[in-house]
Amino acid sequence: MLSTFVHVWLKPLAVNIAGWLLLAVGVLALVLPGPGLLCIVAGLAVLSTRYRWAERLMHPVKARAYHLAAEGVKTRSRIVMSSLGAACLFALGLIWGLRPPAPGWWTWPEDWWLLGGWGTAITIMGSAGFAVGLIIYSHRRFGLPAKARRTAEVRLRHRRGGLPKPDRGES
């Protein structure tokens, strides 16, 4: 009986609360610092387990996200630049939390300099952590297969002048 109560009442209630809460936080984070679009997508993902409309909205978002994730880890330079972007975002959050004094060019009241304090700083640093997690996930899921990686390495060495031109089977 308790099992039925959990599955019939509590699980759908928890899914609804979590999904709508993520959507609300995502909408707020669109205008406040934080991962707004990611929270909206997470809310839709949770709600898609219960509602057909949310599942329909998730299909194009999921397809585009997988495409962009694969593109983001296509080359080593993209991975490095994405990682540097996440590191800069984390540093910005840390500076935001430490709240240095307002610079001389700041014309508004000093209270308006870096509003939000540590609350805002933590959301910025959380976004950086989320970005690193996505980079790792994308690299593990969409990284180059071994044969493609070897071919890319051979072509790179060729460009640097270290090897003869790779054979492409052209006669």
N, C-alpha and C positions, 0 to 999 in steps of 0.2 A: 504494500500500500504506500509506503514511504517512497519507494522507487517510482511508482506511478505519479505521485504528487510532484516529485522532483522533475520528471520528464515532461509532464503535462503542464505544470504551472511555473515552476521556478526557472527551468532552462529557457523557455521563450521569453520570460520576463527579463532574465539576465541579458539575453541577446538584444532585446529591444532597448534596454537601458544603456548597455555598452555601445551599441550602434548609434543611437541618437546622441549620446554624450560625445562620442568621437566626432560626429557631424557638427555638433554645436561648437566644440572646441576648435575644429578645423575652420569653421566660418569666422570665429573670433580671431584665430591666428592668421587669417588673411589680412587683417588690418593691424594686428599686433605682431611683434616678433615671434616667430615660431614656424613649425612645419605645417602650415595651413592646408595646402593641397594634399599632403600625405595623410593628415588626419581625416580629411574628407574621404579620401580613397579607402582608408582603413575602416571608417564608419560604414561606407557602402559595402565593403567586403563582409563585414559582420552582418549587416542587414540583408545581404544577398543570400544568406543561409535560410532566411525566413520569407523574404518577399521577392516575387518575380520582377517587379519594377527595378529593384536594386541590382538584381542579377543582370538584367538587360543593360543597365547603365554601366556595369562593370566590364562587359565584353570588350568594347572598343578601348577602354582605359587600360585593361590588362594587356591587350595586343600591342598597344602603343608603348606601354611600360616595358614589355619584354624586348621590343625592337630597340628602344633607347638604351636599355641595359646592355644589350649585345653590342650596340655601337659604341657605348662608353668604354668598353674594355677591349676594343678591337686592336689597339696599338698600345705599346708600353707608354708612349708619351701622354696618351689620354688618361691612363691610370695614374701617372705621376701628377699630371695637372689637376685631376680630380682630387687626389690625396692632398695636394698643396692647398687647394681651395677649402677642403675640410679643415686642414690645420689652421688656415687663416681665419676661418669662421670660429674655431675654438678659441684662438687668440683674441679675437674680437669680443667673444663672450667673457673671457677672463678680464680683459681691460674694462669692459662694461661693468662687471661686478666690482672691480677694485675702485672704480669711479675716480679717475684722476681729476685734478682741478680743471675747470674750464679754461680753454686757451684764450689768448688775448683777442683773437678775431671773433669770439663768441659774443654777439651783441645782446642776446636775451638774458633774462635773469639766470644766475648760476644754478638755481634749483631745477631749471629745465634741461640742464646738461646731462645726458645719458639717463633719461627717465627710467624708472622701474627697478633700478638697483639689481640685487642678486636674483630676483624673480625673473627678470628679463634675461639676465646673464645665463641662468640655468637653461632657459628655453633655447637660447642661441647655441650653447655648448651641447645641448641635447640634439639639436639639428645637426651639428658637426658629427656627433657620435652616430646618428642615424645615417648620415652620408657615408661614413667609413664602413658601417655595416652593409650598406647597399653596394659599395665598391667591392667588398669581399665576396658578397653573395653573387654579384654579377660576374666576377672573375672566376669563381668556382663553377658557376652554371654555364657561362657562355665563353669561357676562355678558349683559346685556339686549340684544336686537336693537335696531337703530337706531329703528324705529317705536315699539317699546315704551318706549324711553328718552325719545323726544320726548313721548309721551303722559304719561309720569310727570312730565316737566318741566313740561308745561302744567298738570297737576293740582296740582303743588306751587306754581306761581305763582298758581293760582286760590285755593288755601288761604291764601296770603299776602295775598290781596286785590288782586292785580295784573291779573287777566283775568276776563272773564265766564265763567260756568260752561260747561265743555266739552259739546258736543252729543253725546248718546249714541244718537241715532237714535230716540228715544222720541217718539211723537205722542199 
